[in-house]
Amino acid sequence: MNTDKSDLEPLDPEMAAELFLEHKATDCTEATVQNHRSRMKHFLEWCDEEDIDNLNDLSGRDLQRYRLWLADNEDLNAVTMKNMTSGFRVFLKWAGSMEAVPEDLYTKLMIPRVRRSQQSNEDILEAERAEELLTYLSQYKYASMHHVLLALLWETGMRMGAAYSIDLTDVDFDEERIELVHRPEAGTTLKNGKSGERFVAISSELSEMLDDHVDVLRHDVTDDHGRDPLLTTSQGRMSRGWMRRKINQVTAPCYLNEPCPDCEQGTDRKCPEAVSPHAIRRGSITHFLTEDVPTEIVSDRMNVSRKVLDKHYDKRSKEVKLEQRRGYLDEI
């Protein structure tokens, strides 16, 4: 049921932003809260310029004006603009639940589309979205293949090819680690060959979930080389193409029954709003860096050089980097 405008409770933008950030802090990482804080700074600046002191007054037309203001006043590329508006939409949905704006107001905010040429090097799974998906999967699709793939790629930041190569014997559930091994003679390779071989620590939660998947849902099959793969179909080792399709499905908005413009609603076609497996790696690396994990640790864990990491994977905003530097300097 939609909230009637006469039933709204007055709420000024600054107090709304404070309450929203406190709400997100209860179930999100500090990195996600920082991203929301950065987005809210832009919104509060716009409200100040427009003399908006009560969220009750916001309309669909105001949202369009704010969207145009962002485009005119901030140096944002297409992907960042999409992420900014998507994050603001989360705030509006929360404000609707607080009876500060009509419940359906968030649906009137148009999210800009990003052409494939614009997103080829910027596509990223945001930490907040990853957390939302993993929470849903933990509750309703626990240890499913969708859950296993997303949790494994997000927590470890490994490449899809590395996940494809994992055998059951590579997973040490007691020591909570996965060994990545280059085995070209047996049908699986790592991008950086022998130099890509390493142990990857995993959380107790991921270890337990993988163990449960193996016990209940994994197909008891071998691959063409007689190996026992971790990720399987009824035919053997799960192919890279099948892994991509699973990632396309789970990262599409329609997976959580959200509006999905131009979605083909098919398992063989990539939803325009879904992200690629490499976007999960990019998002994971950015998340670790935003959480103040030292660059050298991230570089070793994800098997990526510092130069490549800085150029292609570190998607922290300028504001987040500034606040992290400030945090280090404040300790001096």
C-alpha positions in Angstrom: 0.0 0.0 0.0 1.4 3.4 -1.0 1.8 6.1 1.7 -0.6 9.1 1.2 1.2 12.4 1.2 -0.9 13.6 4.0 0.4 10.8 6.2 4.0 11.7 5.8 6.1 12.7 8.8 8.3 15.8 8.3 12.0 15.0 8.2 14.8 17.4 7.2 17.5 16.1 4.8 20.4 16.2 7.3 18.6 14.2 9.9 17.4 11.8 7.3 21.0 11.3 6.1 22.2 10.7 9.6 19.4 8.2 10.4 20.0 6.4 7.1 23.7 6.0 7.7 23.1 4.8 11.2 20.7 2.2 9.7 23.2 1.0 7.1 25.9 0.8 9.7 23.9 -1.9 11.5 24.1 -4.5 8.7 26.8 -3.2 6.2 30.5 -2.9 6.2 32.3 0.4 6.9 33.2 0.5 3.2 29.6 0.5 2.2 28.7 3.1 4.8 31.5 5.3 3.4 30.1 5.0 -0.1 26.6 6.0 1.1 28.1 8.9 3.1 29.8 10.2 0.0 26.6 10.0 -2.0 24.6 11.7 0.7 27.1 14.6 0.7 26.1 15.4 -2.8 22.4 15.2 -2.0 22.7 17.4 1.0 24.6 20.0 -1.1 21.8 20.0 -3.7 19.1 20.3 -1.0 21.0 23.3 0.4 21.1 25.0 -3.0 17.4 24.3 -3.6 16.3 25.3 -0.1 14.8 21.9 0.5 14.3 21.4 4.2 11.7 18.7 4.3 11.8 15.4 2.4 8.0 15.3 2.3 8.2 17.9 -0.5 10.3 15.8 -2.9 8.6 14.8 -6.1 9.5 12.8 -9.2 10.3 16.0 -10.9 12.7 16.9 -8.1 14.5 13.6 -8.6 15.0 14.4 -12.2 16.4 17.8 -11.4 18.8 16.3 -8.9 19.9 13.7 -11.5 20.6 16.5 -14.0 22.4 18.5 -11.3 24.7 15.6 -10.6 25.5 15.3 -14.3 26.2 19.1 -14.6 28.1 19.7 -11.4 30.2 16.5 -10.8 33.0 15.0 -12.9 31.3 11.6 -13.1 31.7 9.0 -15.8 28.7 7.0 -17.0 29.3 4.0 -14.6 29.9 6.3 -11.6 26.7 8.2 -12.4 24.8 5.0 -12.5 26.2 3.9 -9.2 25.5 7.3 -7.6 21.8 7.2 -8.7 21.4 3.6 -7.8 22.8 4.3 -4.3 20.5 7.3 -3.9 17.6 5.1 -4.9 18.4 2.9 -1.9 18.1 6.0 0.3 14.8 6.9 -1.2 13.4 3.4 -0.6 14.5 3.6 3.0 12.9 7.1 3.3 9.7 5.6 2.0 9.7 3.0 4.8 10.2 5.8 7.3 7.1 7.7 5.9 9.3 10.6 4.9 8.5 10.3 1.2 5.8 8.4 -0.7 6.7 4.7 -0.7 6.8 4.5 -4.5 8.9 7.7 -4.9 12.1 5.6 -5.5 10.6 4.0 -8.6 10.4 7.5 -10.2 14.2 7.9 -10.2 15.6 7.0 -13.6 18.8 5.1 -13.5 21.0 5.9 -16.4 21.8 3.1 -18.8 25.5 2.4 -19.5 26.5 1.3 -23.0 28.7 -1.8 -23.2 31.5 0.4 -24.6 31.3 2.6 -21.5 31.3 -0.2 -19.0 33.9 -2.6 -20.5 36.6 -1.4 -18.2 34.5 -0.1 -15.3 31.9 -2.9 -14.7 31.9 -3.6 -11.0 29.8 -5.4 -8.4 29.4 -2.9 -5.6 30.0 -4.1 -2.0 26.5 -3.2 -0.9 24.9 -5.3 -3.8 27.2 -8.2 -3.0 26.2 -8.2 0.6 22.5 -7.9 -0.3 22.8 -10.9 -2.7 24.8 -13.0 -0.2 22.4 -12.3 2.6 19.5 -13.5 0.4 21.3 -16.6 -0.8 22.3 -17.5 2.8 18.7 -17.3 3.8 16.9 -18.8 0.8 19.4 -20.6 -1.5 22.0 -21.8 1.0 24.9 -23.8 -0.5 23.3 -23.7 -4.0 25.5 -23.2 -7.0 24.5 -19.6 -7.2 25.6 -19.2 -3.6 28.8 -21.1 -3.9 30.0 -19.2 -7.0 29.2 -15.7 -5.8 30.5 -16.3 -2.3 33.7 -17.9 -3.6 34.5 -15.2 -6.2 33.5 -12.3 -3.9 35.5 -13.5 -0.8 38.6 -14.6 -2.6 38.6 -12.2 -5.5 40.0 -15.0 -7.7 39.6 -15.2 -11.4 36.9 -17.4 -12.9 39.5 -19.6 -14.4 41.0 -20.2 -11.0 37.7 -21.2 -9.6 37.2 -23.5 -12.6 40.5 -25.3 -11.8 39.7 -26.2 -8.1 39.5 -29.9 -7.2 38.0 -31.3 -4.0 41.4 -32.2 -2.8 42.5 -28.5 -3.2 40.1 -27.4 -0.5 41.3 -27.9 3.1 38.1 -27.5 5.2 40.0 -27.9 8.5 42.7 -25.4 7.7 40.2 -23.1 5.9 42.2 -22.6 2.8 42.1 -23.4 -1.0 45.2 -24.3 -3.0 45.3 -23.0 -6.5 47.4 -25.2 -8.8 48.5 -24.8 -12.4 47.7 -28.1 -14.2 47.9 -27.6 -18.0 48.5 -31.3 -18.6 45.3 -32.1 -16.8 43.0 -29.6 -18.5 43.1 -26.5 -16.1 45.5 -23.5 -16.1 46.0 -20.4 -14.1 46.4 -17.1 -15.9 49.9 -16.5 -14.6 51.0 -20.1 -14.8 53.1 -21.5 -12.0 53.6 -18.0 -10.6 49.8 -17.9 -10.0 49.9 -20.9 -7.7 49.1 -20.0 -4.1 47.1 -20.8 -1.0 44.0 -18.7 -0.5 42.6 -18.3 3.1 38.9 -18.5 3.4 36.5 -17.7 6.2 35.0 -20.3 8.4 31.6 -19.4 7.0 32.7 -20.0 3.4 34.5 -23.2 4.4 31.4 -24.5 6.1 29.1 -23.6 3.2 31.4 -25.3 0.7 31.5 -28.4 2.8 27.7 -28.4 3.0 27.5 -28.0 -0.8 29.8 -30.9 -1.3 27.8 -33.1 1.1 24.4 -32.4 -0.3 24.4 -30.7 -3.7 27.6 -31.5 -5.5 27.3 -34.1 -8.3 29.5 -37.1 -7.6 31.3 -37.0 -10.9 34.8 -36.8 -12.3 36.0 -34.7 -15.3 37.6 -35.9 -18.5 41.0 -36.3 -16.8 39.6 -38.4 -13.9 39.8 -35.5 -11.4 37.2 -34.6 -8.8 36.2 -31.0 -9.4 34.7 -28.8 -6.7 32.2 -27.1 -9.1 30.2 -29.7 -11.1 27.2 -30.4 -13.3 25.8 -33.8 -13.9 28.2 -34.2 -16.8 31.5 -33.4 -14.9 33.5 -30.2 -14.2 31.3 -27.1 -14.6 32.3 -25.2 -17.8 33.4 -21.5 -17.8 30.4 -20.7 -20.0 28.0 -22.3 -17.4 29.7 -20.4 -14.6 29.1 -17.1 -16.5 25.5 -18.0 -17.0 25.1 -18.6 -13.3 26.7 -15.3 -12.4 24.5 -13.5 -15.0 21.4 -15.0 -13.3 22.3 -14.2 -9.7 23.5 -10.6 -10.3 20.5 -9.6 -12.5 18.0 -7.4 -10.6 15.2 -9.8 -11.5 16.9 -12.5 -9.4 15.6 -10.5 -6.4 12.3 -9.6 -8.2 13.5 -6.0 -8.8 12.6 -4.0 -11.9 14.9 -5.1 -14.8 14.6 -2.9 -17.9 15.0 -4.8 -21.2 15.8 -8.1 -19.5 15.4 -11.0 -21.8 14.2 -13.2 -18.9 16.2 -16.1 -20.3 19.0 -18.2 -18.9 21.1 -18.1 -22.1 21.1 -14.3 -22.6 23.0 -11.9 -20.4 20.7 -9.5 -18.6 21.8 -5.9 -19.4 21.8 -5.1 -15.7 23.9 -8.2 -14.7 27.6 -8.1 -14.2 30.4 -10.4 -15.4 32.5 -12.7 -13.2 35.4 -10.3 -13.6 33.3 -7.4 -12.3 33.0 -9.5 -9.1 36.8 -9.7 -8.9 37.0 -5.9 -9.5 34.4 -5.3 -6.8 36.1 -7.6 -4.4 39.5 -6.0 -4.8 38.0 -2.6 -4.4 36.2 -3.7 -1.3 39.4 -5.1 0.4 41.2 -1.9 -0.4 38.4 0.2 1.0 38.5 -1.9 4.2 42.1 -0.7 4.6 43.7 -4.1 3.8 47.2 -3.2 2.7 47.8 -3.1 -1.1 50.6 -5.6 -0.9 48.3 -8.1 0.8 45.6 -7.6 -1.8 48.1 -7.9 -4.6 49.4 -11.3 -3.3 46.0 -12.7 -2.5 44.4 -11.8 -5.8 47.6 -12.5 -7.8 47.8 -9.1 -9.5 50.7 -6.7 -9.7 50.6 -3.4 -8.0 50.7 -1.5 -11.3 47.8 -3.5 -12.8 45.8 -3.3 -9.5 46.1 0.5 -9.5 45.2 0.8 -13.2 42.4 -1.7 -13.6 41.0 -2.8 -10.3 41.1 -0.1 -7.7 37.7 1.7 -8.1 37.6 3.5 -4.8 36.2 7.0 -5.2 38.4 10.1 -4.5 36.3 10.8 -1.4 36.9 7.3 0.0 40.7 7.5 -0.7 40.8 11.0 1.0 39.1 9.7 4.1 41.4 6.7 4.3 44.4 8.9 4.0 43.0 11.2 6.7 42.5 8.2 9.0 46.1 7.2 8.7 47.4 10.8 9.2 45.2 11.3 12.3 47.1 8.4 13.9 50.4 10.2 13.5 
